[in-house]
Amino acid sequence: MSDDTPFDPTGEVERHIGRGMFEEGMGPGSSMAHLYRGEVHRMKFWRERLDRTTNWAITIMAAILTWAFTGNNPHYIVLIGLAMITVFLVIEARRYRGYDLWRSRVRLMQENVFANALDASKDISDPHWRRELSEDYRQPKIKISFEEALAHRLRRVYLPLMAVLLVAWFIRITAFMQATGWPASAAIGAIPGVVVTGLVAAFFVAATVVACRPRTWKANGELRLTDVDVWGDTEQ
């Protein structure tokens, strides 16, 4: 066959390219094993991106707290730190959705390939896992909502960090500003202290509701099983 022959994806031979790559007899050096290693690598890369964002958030929080309690700096510096932490939370929630995409694929292969290879006495978790994984490669889909990603990162990291900032801010406007007295000591310029305190309280109530409200979890991992089948949206 000439090298100039165009590739015909509808041809009889071309349509069967890739068949047999994932058969059971291929062993641990098969394409499935390489595919699994690739997905683990991508999952690890996105996990590192999450950790990097968290490290920056903690570093900035520590710097702002140090600055806020040094000299006669204004109390709203702590609130600026809270705003920065919120920005990192939003960034990390977006990254978490990408991380969950790779993690869900890894878990699908662990549950239906490697778990079955280790103990074939039990049925596979999902009889349609090959079709579901194929469809996800054809048209990748984010498995969790942005709000759920926010809840995950708030529970694991950011709600405790925000609680530290809240306590620091409350100490700053009370113990360090006794002459003014709270709530007047919480004022920022022309904004009364009562209004500032109300906005801060509303922010923390909203964050707590997002993190703790009852929901059907879709993110699936080794440390906590999901409440639903995240692959169930794939057509059978």
ABEGO torsion letter per residue (X at the ends): XBAABBBBAABAAAAABGBGAABAAAEAABAAAAAAAAAAAAAAAAAAAAAAAAAAAAAAAAAAAAAAABEABBAAAAAAAAAAAAAAAAAAAAAAAAAAAAAAAAAAAAAAAAAAAABAABBBABAAAAAAAAAAAABBBBABBAAAAAAAAAAAAAAAAAAAAAAAAAAAAAAABAAAEOAAAABBEABBAAAAAAAAAAAAAAAAAAAABBBBBABBBAABBBABBAAAABBX
